[in-house]
Amino acid sequence: MSEASPGRRWGLVLLGGGFICLTGFLLLTGFVTRDTLVDTDRLARAFVHQSHHPLLGRVMEAVSYLGGHPGQVAVILFTSAMLWSRRRRWALAFPAVMAGAGVLQYLAKWALDRPRPNLDPWGFPSAHVLTLVVLCGYLAFVFAGSTARGRWRALAVSGCLATVCTVAYSRMYLDMHWLSDVLGGMSGGVAYLLLAIWLIGSLPSRRPGPASALSRSSS
């Protein structure tokens, strides 16, 4: 039996990681519907609220706003334009992937209709976190496969991770989400992202993209 090609191995890694995260998301959903994580959520909320300060509150509001639709739409348009000349497949796929993430979070919220800490509806999963995980994860993947220097790639990936964590914290700080809502957004977002990258990388293409190893078959 011939050794699996690098593209096939990466595809299996993406699929395996996606299904693991999907399992985590489904487990979290089950815990949330049974109110199993109520004490953990309240403990996390109390911990976050220890840092309350008027100035920090304004910063968190700005972070939360920019991490929502206005900031995400701007990043999608800018990134697609930058990728268009060299990685057209990934430029075209980016808006479609983000639209799918929006539909996913909407359906999950509609199905569960979980109250937020401020008693507003539709808390689980956090839409900000889920869609931002997909957006920043997509950007990190593209940067990691670029020809930029290693330190710039590492800086870009670190920035994406820091952005997700900061916005997630802001959503808890502003009483918009419980910890379990945030974790649901992260696990659901990563699962969706990995499966989307696998699908895009598996599509036939004449031009190599940032994940060309995914679409090359063994000789």
VENZI-V26221 format. One line per field, one symbol per residue. phi: phi as a letter, one per 20 degrees, with the letter a starting at -180 (. if undefined). psi: psi as a letter, one per 40 degrees, with the letter a starting at -180 (. if undefined). A space follows every 10 residues. Layout:
# VENZI-V26221
phi->???
psi->???
This chain:
# VENZI-V26221
phi->.ffffgffff ffffffffff fffffffggf fffelfdfff ffffffffff efbgffffff ffffffeegg ffffffffff ffegfdcfgf fffgffffff ffffffffff felefegemf eledeffgfg ffffffffff ffffeeeffg ffffffffff ffffffffff fffemebegf ffffffffff gfffffffff feffbedfdf cgffdeefe
psi->hiiiiddddd dddddddddd dddddddddd dddefdeddd dddddddded ehiddddddd ddddddeadd dddddddddd ddedddgddd dddddddddd dddddddddd ddfhiideei igdhihdddd dddddddddd ddddeieiid dddddddddd dddddddddd dddefdiidd dddddddddd dddddddddd deiiidhhae fdddehii.
